[in-house]
Amino acid sequence: MSLVKTASPVAMLLFFVMGISLWGQVSDPEKKPNILFIVSEDNGPEIGCYGAPVKTPHLDEMASQGTLFRNAYVPQAGCSQSRAAFLTGLYPHQNGQIGLATWNYGMYSGEIKNVVKTLSGAGYRTGIIGKLHINPKSAFPFDFKAIPSANFSRKDMAAYAENAAKFIKQSDEAFYLQVNYPDAHRPFIKTVDKLPAKPLTGKDVDAIPYMGISHPELRQQTADYYNCMMRVDSYIGDLLQVLEASGKSKDTVVVYIGDHGADLLRGKRTSYEGGVKIPMIIRWPGTKGGQQRKELVTTLDLFPTFCEIAGVTIPKSLPGQSLKTIVYGGSPKWRKFLFTEFHVHSNHNPWPQRTVRGARYKLIYNPLAGAMNPGYAFTMGRKFFKTPEAELLEFASKKVQVAYKIMKQPPKYELYDLETDPFEFKNLAEDLAHAETLGRLKAELTSWQKRTGDALEDPAVAQKLFSMIRESGISKKKALDYKPFMQTQ
């Protein structure tokens, strides 16, 4: 059995303890810091510094120099939805980007405040390398744009760092640069540019635990996914070297996230932890390195953080909070509950959901309880998996088989104890011993829906949205007019 399957807790502890030091000193305290925002695609916290059995030395080093967030989430596990959320600081139901831009879903208005307009107004040069994937594109007037395609074929990957070098060197003005890499989106390509140098195979790894199934095909897909993560780490290393060579590293806050979880069973396009939990690392000059924080944070916190970096007043309409005090080692008053949602990805898989989690327990609310979840068939039946569903499930325990039945035809409520059941295999919603917890989380969820103007507080709206999408079909990517009944604020 390969050692790749295990991670050493002692080694990880030593890594972070040795990394705890004041990283860098700001070279010019009077100058506004630059912001380098790195986004990889379709990956959760499956990187070395989070304890995963994959070699990611550059991200590991960044974590040793900065702050790693153990409980970081996206508001919705979809590409466009996640990206619109972190750039507007709003939940998808607030900004309107509830599905993929390539399926003509888009924001309610191009006038919604966003990171690009705000930082540009504060004197920042703004740039994006890689796809935007939000409608309308005109809402985000970047000064510099390169490689606008999704680039899932991974062509000319060196161009990402090359374009970054070009942008960074253009001027000494403060900059915001967002670099979006295509890894680890499907297809899982084993090697690109001879990276990784030693690709893994299914014999080297176990299947990702949250799938709950250790079938040979799932082990191979896990290995292919890990190969993508090792490769993107190399490209991020090239990017950070460009920043270092520019002489601006000590004046630049670097933020790294994945846009949502991996495209594997119970990952992307779901509200399970495998879909919404992500890696988040922030390297901030003048702060202590090697910090690990357990606060419940969300990518909605990035817009307020960027505002504070730029010296801009944080819009009161934003539901997120600045992460600056946490990164500086403080203990600010922080949220006790975190919320996510789901609407639709492509028209193959509409399924309205709302979730809330606290320190230990998580509640998933399914307004269309009892109906078949199209997302289940979409994932199980597509070309992603050659093995039939029934055969895959033969490799699962009885408990996990029940979990897949719940995913296929969800009940109104799913309640999970993330402390004892981190992969959400045992639904406690019908357990009378947890009735008080269920009631408390339901109340928190309802309160959040009211605060954020969530139209899906009314189950009839969820049904209306679901029916509209199903009736529109999948043969034409027709723009749907859901704004009249979804937008409430």
Beta strands, then each sheet from edge to edge (+ up, - down):
strand 1: 22-23
strand 2: 34-40
strand 3: 67-73
strand 4: 125-129
strand 5: 144-146
strand 6: 175-180
strand 7: 252-258
strand 8: 277-283
strand 9: 287-288
strand 10: 291-298
strand 11: 338-342
strand 12: 353-357
strand 13: 361-365
strand 14: 413-417
sheet 1: 1+ 9-
sheet 2: 5+ 4+ 6+ 2+ 7+ 8- 3+ 10+
sheet 3: 11+ 12- 13+ 14-
end
